[in-house]
Amino acid sequence: MGLAIWSTLEKGIAQTTLEFKISLIRPITPATGLIKAEGIVLNRGRRIGIADGRITDQNGRLLAHGTTTCLILTLMRHRQPRRNWRCPRIQIRLNSIIEPAALVATDILKVM
């Protein structure tokens, strides 16, 4: 579903999941055979995208259904430091938008 939103974005634009809900309707086992998964963009605005996803079997029976809401982001460009650079500005960019209060070891600390 997130890839359905991603397919509508221009270069330099990204997305992350704000929320999702999945309903598993029938079990998927080796006996199920080939399955088909499709994601459809229901709405895409400037900041939010909503998509719907379905998994069906060869006979068209619904196996799972889900929806997602995605936040659309502009990627940061790396800037070169100025020549007469005296006092650095420090910016912390979090890996997770969903849990911004929790800093983890993979967070990025960069001096601009």
VMD Tcl script that draws the C-alpha trace (Angstrom):
set ca {
  {0.00 0.00 0.00}
  {2.86 2.34 0.81}
  {4.41 1.54 -2.57}
  {1.17 2.62 -4.25}
  {1.62 6.06 -2.63}
  {5.36 6.01 -3.42}
  {4.63 5.44 -7.11}
  {2.88 8.84 -7.31}
  {5.80 10.84 -5.84}
  {8.31 12.93 -7.76}
  {12.09 12.68 -7.31}
  {13.22 14.13 -3.97}
  {9.91 13.35 -2.25}
  {9.49 10.45 0.21}
  {6.73 9.00 2.34}
  {6.40 7.25 5.69}
  {3.50 5.40 7.28}
  {1.37 7.31 9.78}
  {-1.05 4.43 10.40}
  {-2.22 1.18 8.86}
  {-4.90 -1.42 9.48}
  {-4.90 -4.94 8.09}
  {-7.74 -7.46 8.30}
  {-6.79 -11.09 7.69}
  {-9.90 -12.79 6.32}
  {-8.75 -16.27 5.22}
  {-5.54 -18.18 5.99}
  {-2.79 -18.15 3.37}
  {-1.12 -21.58 3.20}
  {0.88 -23.44 0.53}
  {-2.45 -24.97 -0.55}
  {-3.78 -21.48 -1.36}
  {-1.67 -21.39 -4.52}
  {-0.79 -18.15 -6.28}
  {-2.01 -14.98 -4.65}
  {-2.37 -11.46 -6.03}
  {-1.65 -8.31 -4.01}
  {-2.66 -4.87 -5.25}
  {-2.51 -1.40 -3.78}
  {-4.71 1.45 -4.94}
  {-4.22 5.13 -4.09}
  {-7.55 6.47 -2.83}
  {-6.38 10.05 -2.30}
  {-3.07 11.89 -2.48}
  {-2.70 15.42 -1.32}
  {0.35 17.60 -0.78}
  {1.12 16.16 2.71}
  {-1.09 13.05 3.18}
  {-1.78 10.00 1.00}
  {-4.36 7.26 1.60}
  {-4.21 3.83 -0.03}
  {-6.16 0.59 0.01}
  {-4.71 -2.90 -0.39}
  {-6.18 -6.31 -1.20}
  {-4.79 -9.84 -1.36}
  {-6.85 -12.33 -3.39}
  {-6.39 -15.93 -4.49}
  {-6.62 -17.34 -8.02}
  {-10.42 -17.57 -7.74}
  {-10.74 -13.91 -6.72}
  {-11.60 -14.66 -3.07}
  {-10.48 -11.96 -0.67}
  {-7.77 -13.20 1.72}
  {-6.73 -9.91 3.36}
  {-7.63 -6.23 3.15}
  {-5.88 -3.15 4.51}
  {-5.71 0.62 4.46}
  {-2.84 3.01 5.14}
  {-2.31 6.70 5.69}
  {1.10 8.07 4.68}
  {2.87 11.35 5.42}
  {4.55 12.84 2.35}
  {7.96 14.42 3.03}
  {10.48 16.52 1.13}
  {13.97 15.04 1.48}
  {16.66 17.26 3.01}
  {19.52 18.28 0.75}
  {23.06 18.22 2.08}
  {24.44 21.75 2.34}
  {28.10 22.68 2.23}
  {29.35 24.68 5.24}
  {30.01 28.37 4.76}
  {33.63 29.55 4.56}
  {33.48 31.93 7.56}
  {31.78 29.41 9.74}
  {32.03 30.28 13.45}
  {29.20 28.86 15.50}
  {27.83 25.50 14.34}
  {24.14 24.80 14.36}
  {23.37 21.28 15.47}
  {20.39 19.40 14.12}
  {19.18 15.98 15.22}
  {17.17 14.08 12.64}
  {15.21 11.12 13.95}
  {14.90 7.80 12.13}
  {11.30 7.39 13.26}
  {8.57 9.98 12.83}
  {6.12 7.73 14.66}
  {8.12 7.81 17.93}
  {9.94 11.17 17.94}
  {10.50 11.14 21.70}
  {12.71 8.05 21.60}
  {16.27 8.66 20.40}
  {17.97 5.47 19.27}
  {21.58 4.62 18.54}
  {21.12 5.03 14.79}
  {19.95 8.64 14.99}
  {21.93 11.05 12.88}
  {23.73 13.98 14.50}
  {25.10 16.35 11.95}
  {26.71 19.75 12.20}
  {25.47 22.14 9.56}
}
mol new
graphics top color blue
foreach p $ca { graphics top sphere $p radius 0.5 }
foreach p [lrange $ca 0 end-1] q [lrange $ca 1 end] { graphics top cylinder $p $q radius 0.2 }
display resetview
